[in-house]
Amino acid sequence: MKIIHTADLHLGNVFHQHSRVAEHRHFFQWLLQTLSTEKPDALIISGDVFDSPNPSVEVQRLFFDFLTQCTSENEDMQVVVIAGNHDSGARIEAAEELLRQHNIYVRGTVQRKEDVYDFERNILPLSPRDTSEAAVVCYALPFLRPMDYPHGMSVEEGIKYHLQQMDKWHKGSDFKKLPVVVAAHFYAVGAFVNEQEHSERLVVGGQDCVSVNDMGKRYAYTALGHIHKPQAVADIETVRYSGSPIALSFSERDYQRCVMAIELDERGRAEVSAIDYTPLCELLTLPKYGNASPEKLLSLLADLPKDNGVTPRESWPYLELHVELSQPEPELRAKIAQMLSDKAVRFCRVTTETAHRKAQDADNLPSLETQLEQISPLDLAQRCYQAQFGDEMSPALVQRFEKAEQALQES
């Protein structure tokens, strides 16, 4: 049996005030072509379908149009969708019965029967396209919130509680001899996450981390969502994040985007491979590493390609800039805006860093003996400037300060 695994679509994401609809449409077109080529028996989407619990009508239509085309072009292929922490589980399940008629199974919440968790509902037998006989059992486990497991349990204990209960039901069912594929959405111990900047919602201190060591032994494959870098967790080849199809922060600019293809033999042994995807547009950082002086930065901007009137704006790269300042540059942003006015890039942000900073000398600071009234505003500004930049204010900057001081006094 063959399965395609993807996750973390984040439909509706806005990146530094830029819409991502065109990028998601591009990914869906590519995925439809991939499904047509690979002919899998099932597609698993492991959570964070939407970027927020209240997605716009536009992105909901985009998703359901994809599902419609997906199932119409791939007869008898099953689709499993679970909710992630960004999703509204109830919204994901709103059209559950309608979608089920098209072999689409959505699981957004943990439901109860007479105040008992309904574990059976989240266990889905899957079959190859050419037969109705089940070959795999899928545990469709949506993102769990504290109300979804017994009071007093940690996140890890809650997830393992559900998996153990589903194991019990599975062993007592007619499908007990079938291998198990888990679709879940959580933060696994050993997963790589960029420390400097990340867009995943993680609990400080890693209190939401879940160990997956035993999952590689108990289950044929674990299809995870939540972390945006494609990876095998803790070097277990059958426990994987597929990653997100597009970058959600600049720290993700070098991630290789992909979906996972899983081939399961009759004994439930999984062979996993990645099918690489190239997004519609890239993320561009100038300079790529470190920071540049204002002069160097403007030189790098001059080398950017110009808008040729042909390349659609929706495919232009996103741009962030890193600048190192040895003194204030009040007109730098205006110069950057002017340089970018005819360039084929979508500006996102500029970060600044001070080139030289040293500790202030306590002897030079006002004390009880040296009253603030005895120090002129310019003198105090000079001291602050010296402490931050390690140099004296330029004559032009002094003139600007004096004009501002005079205007303040006149007002």
C-alpha positions in Angstrom: 0.0 0.0 0.0 1.2 3.5 -0.8 0.7 6.6 1.2 1.6 10.3 0.7 2.1 12.3 3.9 2.0 16.1 4.1 1.2 18.6 6.9 1.3 22.2 8.1 -0.3 23.9 5.1 -1.1 27.0 7.1 -3.7 28.2 4.6 -4.4 31.8 5.1 -1.0 32.7 6.4 0.0 36.3 6.0 3.8 36.8 5.7 4.9 40.3 6.8 1.6 41.7 5.4 1.9 39.6 2.1 -0.8 37.1 1.2 0.3 33.5 0.5 -2.8 32.3 -1.5 -0.9 32.1 -4.8 1.8 30.0 -3.1 -0.7 27.6 -1.7 -2.5 27.3 -5.0 0.9 26.5 -6.6 1.5 23.8 -4.0 -1.9 22.3 -4.6 -1.4 22.2 -8.3 2.0 20.4 -7.8 0.5 18.0 -5.3 -2.3 17.1 -7.7 0.2 16.3 -10.4 2.3 14.3 -7.8 -0.8 12.3 -6.8 -1.5 11.6 -10.5 2.0 10.4 -11.0 2.6 8.4 -7.8 -1.0 7.0 -7.6 -1.0 6.5 -3.8 -3.8 4.7 -2.1 -4.1 7.3 0.6 -3.2 10.9 1.3 -2.6 12.0 5.0 -2.6 15.7 6.0 -1.3 15.8 9.6 -2.8 19.0 10.9 -2.5 22.8 10.7 -4.6 22.9 7.6 -5.4 26.5 8.3 -3.2 29.2 9.9 -6.0 30.3 12.3 -9.2 28.9 13.8 -11.2 31.4 11.7 -9.9 31.2 8.1 -11.3 33.4 5.4 -13.9 32.1 2.9 -11.2 32.4 0.2 -8.8 29.9 1.8 -11.5 27.5 2.9 -12.7 27.5 -0.7 -9.1 26.9 -1.9 -8.9 23.8 0.4 -12.2 22.3 -0.5 -11.7 22.9 -4.2 -8.4 21.0 -3.8 -10.2 18.1 -2.0 -12.9 18.0 -4.7 -10.3 17.9 -7.6 -8.1 15.5 -5.6 -10.8 12.8 -5.1 -12.4 13.3 -8.6 -9.0 12.8 -10.3 -7.9 9.9 -8.1 -10.7 7.4 -8.0 -10.9 5.3 -4.7 -8.0 7.1 -3.1 -8.7 7.9 0.6 -7.8 11.2 2.3 -7.3 11.5 6.0 -7.2 15.0 7.5 -6.6 15.8 11.2 -6.7 19.1 13.0 -3.5 20.8 14.3 -3.1 23.4 17.1 -3.7 26.3 14.6 -7.0 24.7 13.5 -10.5 24.8 14.9 -11.3 21.1 15.2 -15.0 21.7 15.1 -14.6 23.7 11.8 -12.5 20.9 10.3 -15.3 18.4 11.1 -18.2 20.6 10.0 -18.8 18.8 6.7 -17.6 15.4 8.0 -20.5 13.3 6.6 -20.5 15.0 3.2 -16.7 14.5 2.9 -16.9 10.9 4.0 -19.0 10.1 0.9 -16.0 11.1 -1.1 -13.5 9.0 0.8 -12.3 12.0 2.8 -12.1 11.4 6.6 -11.7 14.4 8.8 -10.9 14.2 12.5 -10.7 17.5 14.3 -11.8 16.6 17.9 -11.8 13.8 20.4 -15.5 13.0 21.0 -17.2 11.1 23.8 -19.9 8.6 24.1 -21.8 8.8 27.4 -18.8 10.7 29.0 -16.3 8.1 27.7 -13.7 8.9 25.1 -14.7 7.4 21.7 -11.4 5.9 20.7 -12.9 3.7 18.0 -14.0 6.8 16.0 -10.4 7.8 15.3 -9.4 4.4 14.0 -9.7 4.3 10.3 -9.2 1.1 8.1 -7.6 2.0 4.8 -7.6 -0.1 1.7 -5.7 -0.1 -1.6 -7.4 1.5 -4.6 -8.1 -1.7 -6.4 -10.0 -3.4 -3.5 -12.3 -2.6 -0.6 -10.4 -4.9 1.7 -8.5 -3.0 4.4 -4.7 -3.3 4.4 -3.8 -0.7 7.0 -5.3 0.8 10.1 -4.8 4.6 10.6 -4.9 6.1 14.0 -6.2 9.7 13.2 -5.2 11.6 16.3 -5.9 15.3 16.1 -4.0 17.9 18.3 -5.0 17.2 21.9 -5.9 19.9 24.4 -6.1 19.4 28.2 -9.9 18.6 28.0 -9.1 15.7 25.6 -7.4 13.4 28.2 -7.9 12.7 31.9 -7.2 15.5 34.3 -3.7 15.7 35.8 -1.9 14.2 32.8 0.9 15.9 30.9 0.8 16.4 27.2 3.0 13.3 26.7 0.9 11.2 29.0 -2.3 12.3 27.3 -1.1 11.4 23.9 0.2 8.0 25.0 -3.0 7.4 26.9 -5.0 7.7 23.6 -2.5 5.6 21.7 -2.7 2.8 24.3 -6.5 2.9 24.3 -6.5 2.7 20.5 -4.1 -0.2 20.6 -6.5 -2.1 22.9 -9.4 -1.5 20.6 -7.3 -2.4 17.6 -6.2 -5.7 19.1 -9.8 -6.7 19.8 -11.1 -5.8 16.3 -11.3 -7.6 13.0 -8.3 -5.6 11.9 -5.9 -6.7 14.6 -3.4 -8.3 12.1 -3.1 -5.1 10.0 -0.2 -2.7 10.4 -0.8 0.7 12.0 -0.1 4.1 10.6 -0.4 7.0 13.1 -1.4 10.5 11.9 -0.7 13.0 14.8 0.2 16.6 15.5 2.6 17.3 18.4 6.2 18.3 19.2 8.4 15.2 19.4 11.5 14.9 21.5 14.6 15.0 19.2 12.9 17.1 16.5 15.1 19.9 15.1 13.6 23.4 15.5 15.6 26.6 14.7 16.5 28.2 18.0 16.9 31.8 16.7 13.5 32.1 15.1 10.7 29.7 14.6 7.0 30.0 13.8 5.8 26.8 15.5 3.9 27.4 18.7 6.1 25.7 21.3 5.7 25.7 25.1 8.6 27.4 26.8 10.8 24.8 28.5 9.7 22.0 26.2 6.8 20.8 28.5 4.8 19.8 25.4 7.6 17.5 24.1 6.6 13.8 23.5 9.0 10.9 23.3 8.6 8.8 20.2 11.2 6.1 20.8 8.6 3.3 21.1 6.5 4.5 18.2 9.1 3.3 15.7 8.7 -0.3 17.1 4.9 -0.3 17.6 3.7 1.3 14.4 4.6 0.9 10.7 4.8 4.6 10.2 4.1 7.8 12.2 3.0 10.8 10.1 3.6 13.9 12.2 2.7 17.5 11.8 3.7 20.6 13.8 7.4 21.1 13.0 8.1 22.8 9.7 11.5 21.1 8.8 11.1 17.7 7.1 13.0 15.2 9.2 13.1 11.7 10.7 12.7 12.2 14.5 15.5 10.8 16.8 16.9 9.0 13.7 13.8 6.8 13.5 13.2 6.5 9.7 9.5 5.6 10.2 8.7 8.5 12.5 8.7 11.7 10.4 7.6 15.2 10.0 6.8 16.0 6.3 7.4 19.7 7.0 5.5 22.6 5.7 5.2 23.2 1.9 6.2 26.9 2.3 8.4 28.8 4.7 6.6 30.4 7.7 9.7 32.4 8.8 13.0 33.5 7.4 14.8 31.0 9.5 13.2 28.3 7.3 14.5 29.7 4.0 17.0 26.9 3.5 14.6 24.0 4.3 14.0 21.6 1.4 10.3 21.4 0.9 8.8 18.0 0.2 6.0 15.4 0.9 6.8 11.9 2.1 6.0 8.8 0.1 5.5 5.6 2.2 5.4 2.1 0.6 4.1 -0.6 3.0 4.7 -4.2 2.1 2.4 -7.1 3.1 4.2 -7.4 6.5 3.8 -3.7 7.3 7.4 -2.8 6.7 7.7 0.8 5.5 10.1 2.2 2.9 10.1 6.0 3.1 11.3 8.5 0.6 10.9 12.3 0.0 9.4 13.8 -3.1 10.9 17.3 -3.3 8.9 20.4 -4.0 10.1 23.8 -5.2 7.8 26.6 -3.9 6.5 29.4 -6.1 8.9 32.0 -4.5 12.0 32.0 -2.3 13.0 33.9 0.8 16.0 36.2 0.3 18.2 37.6 3.1 20.8 40.3 2.4 23.5 39.7 3.3 22.9 36.0 3.6 25.0 35.8 6.7 25.8 38.4 9.3 25.2 42.1 8.8 26.2 44.7 6.2 27.1 48.4 6.6 24.6 50.8 5.1 26.9 51.4 2.1 27.3 47.7 1.5 23.6 47.0 1.9 22.7 49.7 -0.6 25.2 48.2 -3.0 23.6 44.7 -2.6 20.2 46.3 -3.3 21.4 47.9 -6.5 22.3 44.4 -7.8 18.7 43.0 -7.3 16.8 42.3 -10.6 14.4 45.0 -11.7 10.7 44.5 -12.4 10.5 43.5 -16.1 6.8 43.8 -16.2 6.6 40.1 -17.2 7.3 38.1 -14.1 4.2 38.0 -11.9 4.5 39.8 -8.6 3.2 36.8 -6.7 6.4 34.9 -7.6 8.8 37.6 -6.5 11.1 36.6 -3.6 10.5 37.9 -0.1 13.3 40.2 1.2 14.7 40.8 4.6 17.8 43.0 5.3 20.4 43.0 8.1 22.3 46.2 8.7 25.1 47.1 11.1 25.2 50.7 12.3 28.1 52.6 13.7 25.9 55.7 14.1 22.3 56.6 13.6 21.1 56.6 10.0 17.8 58.4 10.1 17.4 58.5 6.3 18.4 54.9 5.7 14.9 53.5 5.4 14.0 56.1 2.9 17.1 55.2 0.9 16.1 51.5 1.0 12.6 52.3 -0.1 13.9 54.3 -3.0 16.3 51.6 -4.1 13.6 48.9 -4.0 11.0 51.0 -5.8 11.7 49.3 -9.2 13.1 45.9 -7.9 11.3 42.6 -8.4 11.2 41.7 -4.6 8.6 42.0 -1.8 10.2 43.8 1.1 9.4 42.4 4.5 11.7 43.8 7.2 15.1 45.3 8.1 16.9 44.5 11.3 19.6 46.6 12.8 22.6 46.0 15.1 25.0 48.4 16.7 28.5 48.0 15.5 30.2 49.0 18.8 28.8 49.1 22.2 30.6 49.4 25.6 29.5 49.6 29.1 28.8 53.1 30.4 31.3 54.7 32.7 29.6 55.2 36.0 31.9 58.2 36.7 30.4 60.0 33.7 26.8 59.5 34.7 24.8 62.1 36.7 24.9 61.4 40.5 23.4 62.9 43.6 26.2 65.4 43.6 25.8 66.3 39.9 22.3 67.4 39.5 20.5 66.9 36.1 19.8 70.6 36.0 23.5 71.3 35.7 23.8 69.2 32.6 22.6 70.4 29.2 20.4 68.2 27.1 23.1 68.1 24.4 25.7 67.0 26.9 23.4 64.2 28.1 22.8 63.2 24.5 26.5 63.2 23.8 27.1 60.9 26.8 24.4 58.5 25.7 25.7 58.4 22.2 29.2 57.8 23.3 28.1 54.9 25.5 26.1 53.2 22.7 28.3 53.9 19.7 31.7 54.5 21.2 32.2 57.7 19.3 31.2 61.4 19.3 28.1 62.7 17.6 28.8 64.1 14.2 28.4 67.9 13.6 25.3 67.2 11.4 23.7 65.1 14.2 24.5 67.8 16.8 22.9 70.4 14.5 19.8 68.2 14.2 19.6 67.8 18.0 19.9 71.5 18.6 17.1 72.2 16.1 14.9 69.7 17.8 15.7 71.1 21.3 14.9 74.6 20.0 11.6 73.5 18.5 10.7 71.8 21.8 11.5 74.9 23.8 9.5 77.1 21.5 6.5 74.8 21.7 
